[in-house]
């Protein structure tokens, strides 16, 4: 590897997400003053992040580069999943304008988000294999199969060398839309030379090939044949091919189709507009018609596979939907795996549906209604064989997946030193014949509040975690305005935990405050000082009692 690198003949690649974790995918390719961005996704909260709706990439370093005179020449979006496009509306208004490109369905999904946010920006449709010039870069979108239609890998040509950006993919030879991966196109493009292949590594621990999505149609048919009531099918709103599979089988059984929920109706409209969803108009019914129909003659496509709190399926299960209800003999099919962190809510939803007499089919029972969209070991090896890269860089997985990927590459004859395994946020600097690791970019976790939709400071999350674990204590203290002295014992309100020591605590705090403020005899002008002193005194006493609730001091001027 080079010890000294000429910046005029080097390219710096910085992952702002997608390294060491599966989500928040965002990558910066930097050559000279030009920055090319690939993907801008979101992450998802777990039990340790109360009140958080999702997480987005930290673009502080990107904004710093722009202020230093670098320019963003474009943003490329590989496919329509939230962990690749979900962050776009949150970052655009923080950056100067630049062109955004994606294939038709991905562009349509993202543009819908931009409209929802009231942003006057649009994603440009791009054709597969058409070359686009963006500053120092030339890029081509190549068709690949995944669990959402119109997925692409991207071939990026730079003055330093060519990069194959192989975001989420698998090689499905029999996909539901009859559009298999463009294996010949990938191989032909790779003949131009590939300095580095970035590859999805999430399936690197699984042997063989990933299963085809096609088999799910057979599973739908078997279950539809057994069903004795209404059939509810829940999946991701981006998964048009899964909806199409369910629709195709429903029509075979002469069932009418009903779309429920804003996200599914939007997906339906986008699918029809692009010609990706073919449903005879006379076979669709409105939600208010469903309960008046023969239960065996209707299928409902409904969001809520992740048990989102306000989703239509959750509201139906809780008898809180104005048009639908779950009856005995209904069938509910979860055609999606749980996102890590959602398991408890999903299992609670399954229990609620089961108590109502519904037959619930989910991933713990069978794998017949969902297959991975990520390539297994043989898929990954096939991509490496097609692209023949000098270096290989695993992305979109945890570190264990990245290390498993390194093992696969060594099986193909690559040296371990040629596998790029950076740390989270670390620069990787490429020359035409080598790479080295650069500086680590400090990356914060950026939380988005589920109530306001705004970015959330870390201290807010820490306060919420403390409330969940230790409860909340409100300390109300009367202070004489003329003298600044504390009057009477403080009133203590505790919520979220049992606190039998309340009276003893109140007495200790009262004594401490009288010592602190008893000598005062001047008009109180800054009650913020009183609040801080009260909070500090309360926390010190609580610490000795081995209690750590969130303390909120309230000063009442008398």
DOKE-775726 format. One record per residue (C-alpha): residue in one letter; x, y, z. Coordinates in steps of 0.02 Angstrom, whole numbers, plus 50000, padded with zeros to 5 digits. Layout:
<atoms>
   marke    east   north      up
       A       X       Y       Z
...
</atoms>
This chain:
<atoms>
   marke    east   north      up
       X   50000   50000   50000
       X   50056   50178   49968
       X   50133   50276   50110
       X   50113   50441   50018
       X   49960   50471   49911
       X   49943   50609   49784
       X   49770   50684   49817
       X   49753   50723   49630
       X   49761   50537   49593
       X   49661   50469   49738
       X   49478   50444   49781
       X   49412   50446   49959
       X   49262   50339   50001
       X   49172   50379   50164
       X   49029   50272   50229
       X   48910   50380   50333
       X   48805   50226   50367
       X   48789   50044   50314
       X   48956   49991   50390
       X   48943   49886   50546
       X   48753   49902   50536
       X   48620   49859   50411
       X   48532   50027   50396
       X   48561   50213   50366
       X   48652   50171   50204
       X   48745   50324   50138
       X   48913   50330   50048
       X   49019   50475   49988
       X   49137   50457   49839
       X   49255   50606   49840
       X   49375   50649   49699
       X   49456   50821   49697
       X   49317   50943   49738
       X   49177   50828   49677
       X   49067   50727   49796
       X   48953   50589   49731
       X   48828   50519   49856
       X   48752   50345   49845
       X   48593   50316   49947
       X   48527   50409   50098
       X   48430   50290   50209
       X   48357   50285   50382
       X   48379   50169   50530
       X   48249   50100   50648
       X   48232   50118   50838
       X   48232   49981   50967
       X   48180   49969   51150
       X   48330   50075   51202
       X   48268   50226   51104
       X   48098   50274   51177
       X   47996   50399   51079
       X   48111   50387   50928
       X   48028   50360   50760
       X   48186   50326   50662
       X   48370   50370   50642
       X   48453   50462   50498
       X   48634   50481   50440
       X   48742   50615   50519
       X   48788   50734   50377
       X   48892   50853   50483
       X   49052   50803   50393
       X   48969   50817   50223
       X   48912   50995   50264
       X   49089   51035   50321
       X   49160   50974   50155
       X   49037   51086   50062
       X   49088   51239   50164
       X   49269   51199   50120
       X   49230   51221   49936
       X   49184   51046   49879
       X   49025   51022   49777
       X   48897   50882   49777
       X   48880   50827   49597
       X   48736   50707   49626
       X   48642   50582   49734
       X   48608   50408   49666
       X   48474   50296   49745
       X   48491   50109   49720
       X   48315   50051   49767
       X   48156   50097   49858
       X   48182   50027   50033
       X   48178   50147   50180
       X   48355   50106   50236
       X   48414   50175   50068
       X   48293   50319   50030
       X   48209   50361   50196
       X   48334   50494   50248
       X   48322   50596   50088
       X   48185   50719   50143
       X   48278   50756   50305
       X   48445   50804   50227
       X   48400   50896   50067
       X   48355   51060   50151
       X   48523   51060   50240
       X   48623   51048   50079
       X   48642   51149   49918
       X   48543   51089   49766
       X   48610   50946   49662
       X   48532   50819   49542
       X   48459   50656   49609
       X   48441   50500   49502
       X   48352   50334   49524
       X   48261   50206   49419
       X   48074   50231   49391
       X   47997   50148   49544
       X   48131   50210   49664
       X   48111   50386   49595
       X   47921   50377   49614
       X   47931   50318   49796
       X   48057   50454   49840
       X   47963   50591   49750
       X   47808   50545   49849
       X   47908   50572   50009
       X   47971   50740   49948
       X   47792   50795   49911
       X   47737   50740   50085
       X   47874   50849   50159
       X   47828   50996   50050
       X   47999   51000   49968
       X   48015   51074   49794
       X   48142   50944   49738
       X   48121   50796   49621
       X   48213   50635   49582
       X   48254   50608   49398
       X   48209   50443   49316
       X   48357   50354   49239
       X   48359   50207   49119
       X   48460   50052   49156
       X   48632   50053   49071
       X   48619   50235   49017
       X   48778   50328   49063
       X   48763   50491   49158
       X   48905   50615   49182
       X   48912   50696   49355
       X   49066   50804   49375
       X   49219   50691   49376
       X   49110   50535   49379
       X   49019   50433   49248
       X   48884   50316   49316
       X   48774   50176   49251
       X   48628   50090   49337
       X   48624   49900   49314
       X   48470   49796   49347
       X   48481   49672   49492
       X   48349   49572   49586
       X   48301   49608   49766
       X   48138   49609   49865
       X   48081   49771   49783
       X   48062   49800   49597
       X   48178   49913   49496
       X   48327   49881   49609
       X   48496   49929   49538
       X   48681   49911   49569
       X   48783   50058   49507
       X   48943   50060   49404
       X   49044   50215   49447
       X   49187   50271   49336
       X   49313   50392   49411
       X   49485   50455   49358
       X   49561   50340   49490
       X   49469   50182   49436
       X   49300   50100   49421
       X   49190   50054   49569
       X   49048   49928   49569
       X   48923   49983   49703
       X   48830   49822   49738
       X   48699   49875   49863
       X   48561   49752   49915
       X   48543   49611   49789
       X   48522   49427   49754
       X   48522   49328   49593
       X   48341   49273   49576
       X   48325   49179   49411
       X   48135   49170   49422
       X   48076   49336   49498
       X   47889   49372   49505
       X   47905   49516   49379
       X   48000   49403   49256
       X   48148   49524   49256
       X   48300   49428   49319
       X   48466   49512   49359
       X   48559   49577   49208
       X   48702   49454   49226
       X   48767   49485   49049
       X   48759   49674   49073
       X   48856   49661   49237
       X   48988   49552   49156
       X   49003   49665   49002
       X   49020   49821   49110
       X   49148   49739   49222
       X   49261   49708   49071
       X   49303   49893   49084
       X   49392   49847   49245
       X   49338   49857   49427
       X   49455   49933   49554
       X   49338   49896   49699
       X   49176   49799   49717
       X   49064   49857   49858
       X   48945   49715   49897
       X   48795   49681   50007
       X   48859   49559   50139
       X   48705   49530   50248
       X   48686   49351   50184
       X   48871   49305   50194
       X   48840   49179   50334
       X   48705   49084   50239
       X   48757   48940   50127
       X   48698   48915   49948
       X   48588   49036   49849
       X   48446   49142   49915
       X   48276   49070   49872
       X   48170   49141   49733
       X   48023   49254   49771
       X   47921   49148   49649
       X   47889   49010   49776
       X   47783   49128   49880
       X   47646   49122   49747
       X   47626   48935   49780
       X   47614   48971   49967
       X   47478   49100   49939
       X   47381   48976   49831
       X   47388   48840   49963
       X   47328   48956   50100
       X   47192   49037   49995
       X   47125   48864   49956
       X   47109   48825   50142
       X   47039   48993   50198
       X   46862   48996   50267
       X   46842   49184   50288
       X   46920   49348   50237
       X   47105   49350   50197
       X   47214   49493   50258
       X   47389   49505   50184
       X   47516   49622   50262
       X   47688   49663   50191
       X   47795   49817   50157
       X   47713   49953   50054
       X   47865   49955   49939
       X   47846   49771   49896
       X   47738   49786   49741
       X   47793   49616   49677
       X   47727   49533   49837
       X   47563   49626   49819
       X   47554   49571   49638
       X   47581   49390   49689
       X   47439   49399   49815
       X   47327   49487   49689
       X   47362   49359   49553
       X   47313   49215   49668
       X   47160   49308   49735
       X   47096   49336   49558
       X   47123   49151   49523
       X   47001   49115   49666
       X   46881   49252   49605
       X   46913   49361   49757
       X   46892   49549   49751
       X   47039   49655   49810
       X   47034   49793   49941
       X   47180   49911   49979
       X   47184   49983   50154
       X   47297   50120   50221
       X   47375   50275   50145
       X   47543   50194   50107
       X   47466   50045   50016
       X   47349   50156   49916
       X   47497   50265   49864
       X   47596   50109   49815
       X   47447   50047   49713
       X   47433   50213   49622
       X   47619   50219   49584
       X   47617   50039   49525
       X   47473   50072   49407
       X   47551   50231   49341
       X   47713   50141   49298
       X   47625   49985   49233
       X   47696   49879   49374
       X   47526   49830   49444
       X   47388   49759   49336
       X   47221   49744   49424
       X   47055   49747   49331
       X   46955   49896   49397
       X   46799   49790   49422
       X   46895   49675   49541
       X   46935   49811   49669
       X   46817   49858   49810
       X   46817   50001   49934
       X   46847   49973   50121
       X   46667   50016   50167
       X   46604   49876   50053
       X   46705   49735   50131
       X   46600   49692   50283
       X   46443   49676   50175
       X   46523   49548   50059
       X   46535   49359   50067
       X   46694   49339   50176
       X   46764   49207   50058
       X   46758   49328   49911
       X   46879   49463   49967
       X   47064   49487   50004
       X   47124   49641   50099
       X   47299   49710   50071
       X   47340   49803   50230
       X   47493   49887   50308
       X   47552   49840   50483
       X   47671   49694   50460
       X   47788   49777   50586
       X   47646   49815   50708
       X   47669   50002   50688
       X   47562   50087   50820
       X   47447   50183   50702
       X   47446   50056   50560
       X   47283   49993   50488
       X   47310   49812   50544
       X   47339   49865   50724
       X   47183   49972   50722
       X   47079   49830   50647
       X   47145   49710   50779
       X   47097   49833   50916
       X   46922   49863   50846
       X   46973   50040   50807
       X   46947   50041   50618
       X   46791   50123   50549
       X   46765   49998   50407
       X   46844   49831   50453
       X   46850   49704   50592
       X   46927   49533   50621
       X   46803   49388   50633
       X   46823   49206   50676
       X   46889   49106   50527
       X   46978   49256   50451
       X   47158   49227   50396
       X   47297   49353   50425
       X   47460   49326   50330
       X   47617   49419   50382
       X   47720   49417   50222
       X   47873   49503   50295
       X   48005   49462   50424
       X   48009   49566   50584
       X   48130   49712   50583
       X   48245   49688   50735
       X   48171   49784   50881
       X   47990   49759   50825
       X   47970   49580   50884
       X   47878   49615   51047
       X   47748   49727   50964
       X   47724   49602   50823
       X   47697   49456   50942
       X   47572   49560   51041
       X   47479   49598   50880
       X   47479   49414   50833
       X   47405   49372   51004
       X   47269   49503   50984
       X   47221   49436   50813
       X   47224   49256   50875
       X   47109   49296   51021
       X   46980   49354   50896
       X   46981   49183   50813
       X   47088   49227   50663
       X   47214   49107   50590
       X   47378   49203   50593
       X   47524   49150   50483
       X   47691   49228   50526
       X   47878   49199   50509
       X   47895   49100   50671
       X   47773   48971   50602
       X   47837   48957   50425
       X   47959   49034   50301
       X   47838   49004   50157
       X   47780   49186   50147
       X   47944   49278   50150
       X   48116   49248   50078
       X   48272   49352   50100
       X   48306   49487   49973
       X   48492   49476   50012
       X   48609   49360   49922
       X   48680   49209   50013
       X   48858   49147   49995
       X   48843   49086   49816
       X   48757   49247   49760
       X   48901   49349   49832
       X   49030   49236   49751
       X   48939   49252   49584
       X   48946   49442   49589
       X   49132   49438   49632
       X   49163   49316   49489
       X   49068   49427   49367
       X   49155   49588   49419
       X   49332   49521   49451
       X   49379   49667   49566
       X   49553   49711   49625
       X   49482   49751   49798
       X   49320   49700   49884
       X   49223   49802   50013
       X   49076   49725   50110
       X   48932   49845   50149
       X   48756   49838   50220
       X   48794   49717   50361
       X   48857   49700   50539
       X   49041   49667   50569
       X   49013   49480   50582
       X   48938   49484   50407
       X   49086   49586   50344
       X   49208   49458   50414
       X   49108   49315   50338
       X   49116   49407   50172
       X   49305   49418   50188
       X   49310   49229   50208
       X   49210   49206   50048
       X   49328   49318   49950
       X   49481   49222   50011
       X   49396   49062   49952
       X   49393   49142   49779
       X   49580   49174   49788
       X   49587   49354   49848
       X   49712   49401   49983
       X   49645   49462   50150
       X   49745   49622   50127
       X   49637   49660   49974
       X   49474   49655   50072
       X   49421   49825   50139
       X   49357   49814   50318
       X   49353   49992   50385
       X   49290   50046   50554
       X   49128   50141   50571
       X   49146   50310   50484
       X   49325   50278   50426
       X   49389   50349   50263
       X   49454   50228   50132
       X   49576   50311   50011
       X   49601   50228   49842
       X   49737   50251   49710
       X   49737   50158   49543
       X   49834   50015   49624
       X   49805   50022   49811
       X   49701   50079   49956
       X   49734   50135   50134
       X   49629   50182   50283
       X   49613   50367   50322
       X   49543   50469   50464
       X   49389   50420   50562
       X   49246   50540   50533
       X   49153   50574   50696
       X   48974   50516   50668
       X   48836   50552   50793
       X   48675   50453   50803
       X   48539   50570   50739
       X   48368   50530   50811
       X   48202   50589   50740
       X   48062   50614   50867
       X   47903   50518   50829
       X   47792   50661   50889
       X   47871   50814   50811
       X   47964   50734   50665
       X   48113   50843   50710
       X   48291   50790   50746
       X   48314   50750   50930
       X   48461   50795   51041
       X   48547   50650   51130
       X   48505   50719   51303
       X   48318   50704   51264
       X   48339   50518   51231
       X   48443   50497   51390
       X   48306   50583   51491
       X   48175   50466   51415
       X   48281   50314   51456
       X   48300   50375   51635
       X   48111   50400   51651
       X   48078   50223   51590
       X   48204   50146   51709
       X   48193   50257   51865
       X   48034   50360   51845
       X   48013   50547   51862
       X   48013   50657   52018
       X   47940   50832   52023
       X   48004   50938   52167
       X   47897   51093   52201
       X   47975   51220   52319
       X   47900   51384   52382
       X   48027   51526   52386
       X   47994   51694   52466
       X   48024   51824   52331
       X   48080   51963   52450
       X   48211   51860   52541
       X   48252   51712   52430
       X   48219   51593   52576
       X   48137   51422   52556
       X   47968   51409   52642
       X   47897   51246   52709
       X   47944   51070   52655
       X   47948   51036   52467
       X   47803   50946   52386
       X   47861   50786   52302
       X   47770   50701   52157
       X   47840   50535   52095
       X   47778   50445   51939
       X   47833   50285   51854
       X   47906   50195   52006
       X   47860   50155   52185
       X   47946   50271   52310
       X   47905   50222   52490
       X   48047   50332   52554
       X   47955   50488   52496
       X   47927   50565   52668
       X   48105   50533   52726
       X   48172   50605   52565
       X   48064   50760   52581
       X   48126   50792   52758
       X   48310   50772   52707
       X   48287   50886   52557
       X   48198   51016   52663
       X   48340   51018   52787
       X   48469   51032   52648
       X   48378   51176   52563
       X   48357   51271   52726
       X   48544   51257   52754
       X   48578   51317   52576
       X   48453   51460   52572
       X   48422   51495   52757
       X   48552   51634   52765
       X   48483   51727   52616
       X   48395   51891   52648
       X   48397   51975   52478
       X   48264   51986   52344
       X   48263   51834   52230
       X   48295   51888   52052
       X   48362   51731   51968
       X   48255   51580   52002
       X   48359   51476   51881
       X   48493   51472   52017
       X   48364   51409   52142
       X   48304   51274   52021
       X   48481   51214   51989
       X   48523   51209   52174
       X   48362   51114   52214
       X   48397   50988   52075
       X   48576   50962   52132
       X   48526   50939   52314
       X   48386   50817   52268
       X   48500   50714   52155
       X   48636   50703   52288
       X   48513   50636   52418
       X   48437   50515   52291
       X   48610   50453   52243
       X   48645   50408   52425
       X   48477   50317   52424
       X   48531   50225   52264
       X   48390   50302   52165
       X   48408   50400   52002
       X   48241   50467   51938
       X   48234   50615   51821
       X   48219   50765   51938
       X   48118   50916   51881
       X   48126   51062   52003
       X   47986   51189   52006
       X   48006   51352   52102
       X   47847   51442   52160
       X   47874   51623   52208
       X   47774   51676   52360
</atoms>
